[in-house]
Amino acid sequence: MAMKKTDLYKNLALKTAQGMKNAAKTPKLGADEKAKSKKELASANPLLASLMGKSKSK
């Protein structure tokens, strides 16, 4: 007996939901931590710093 199209979609939806449920959750950063991490990234990457408007003068 062949599977119906609705059964296939139901299986796909269940698989997707299970994957989302089991996905690792990343902790959300607070405002201070987010600003700090942006500053660290900008200091490590001059292109990013120029895009953020904080270009370093040499």
N, C-alpha and C positions, 0 to 999 in steps of 0.2 A: 504494500500500500504506500503510495507516494504521500509525502507531507504536503499539507496545504500551504498556500502562501502566507496565511495568517499565522500558522504555526512557526514558520521560518522567522517572521518578524517578531513573534513573541519570544522565541529563543534568542534572537539577536538583542532584543531589549533587555532580557534577563541577564545575558552575558555582560552587556554594557553596564547595567546597574550594579552587578556584582563587582565588576572591575573598578567602578567609581567608589564603591563602598570599601574595597580593600586597598585603594590607593593611599600612599603615604601622604599625610597632611603636613604641610610646612607651617611652622609657626609664623604668625603675623608680627611684623615689626612695628614698634611704636613710632611716634613722630620723631623723637630724638635719635633713635637707632637708625631710622631711615635716612635722616639728614646726615648722620655720621657716616653711614655706609656710602652715601653719594659723594661725600667729601673724600673718602678714602679711594673710591673708584676714580674720581677726577684727578686726584694727585698721582695715581698710578698710570693714567692714560691721558696724554696731552690733547689728543683729538677730542675726547669726551669733555675735557676741561674747556676747550675752546667753544664747544657746542653749548656748554652750560653758561658761557659768558665769563668764565673765570680763567682767562688766559694768563699764563705765567710770563713775566717779562724776563728775558735772559740778559 
